Amino acid sequence: MAQRLRENKMDFKNESIWLMKGDCLERMKEIPGGSVDMILTDPPYGMNLEPQRKSGKFHGERIKNDNTLAWSDAFFYECFRVTSKNTASMFFCNHHCVAEFITSAKLAGYEIKNLIVWNKCHFGMGGNWRPVHELVLICTKGRFVTTSNSLKTIINFKKVHHTKAVHPTEKPTDILEHLISEPDYFPSVILDPFMGSGTTGVAAKNLNRKFIGIEMDDGYFEIAKGRILND
């Protein structure tokens, strides 16, 4: 581990936070098996997405590494390996990638526990029924139940307005805190292999959990590091 940290000076690690710069398919191999209590992440959807809103700050900024889902099987295998027994892993997705994610998750050994609809309370760009939702795939490794017994499969959290976002697909902190808080076990170590601007890390820190984050983009890695360490 010390050798890897010397090789990549952008990495950061202390007792509660471990931030890794690089490709998650490679960097996850450094995480011991069964050492993570929850994976909560927003992977690429394989859409080759380029934000189209002309008034938005991310107009023309194509989402990196979003042109394929060829990594899916290897990714879910690593996710299953690093998680401990009787835990949940949660993956944001949409209709473009949910079938591939479910197939890969099952191949890795996960049970598909549920598929949550996130109502973003504001519609997006496009035609043919403009999207107002995304999905959260709940995968389990053994037993899993929620603390609340009256949860519905549609959850309502306002999306981050593009004028306030620092990443084109940034998720709101409150939905991440909700997902971290609901398992009836205490997920003390949260992993986000596609860390982006670090919102999952901020949510984990707000809830006094340990956090492991991986991001391959230099700019977003530095943004995430600043948000998680300084917020």
Buried (B, 14 or more C-beta within 10 A) or exposed (E): EEEEBEEEEBBBEEEEBBBBBBBBBEBBEBBEEEEBBBBBBBBBBBBEBEBEEEEBEBEEEEBEBBEEBEBBBBBBBBBBBBBBEBBBBBBBBBEBBBEBBBEBBEEBBBBEBBBBBBBBEEEBEEEEEEEBBBBBBBBBBEEBBBEEEEEEEEBEBEBBEBEEBBBBBBBBBEBBBBBBBBBEBEBBBBBBBBBBBBBBBBBBBBBEBBBBBBBBBEEBBBBBBEBBBEE
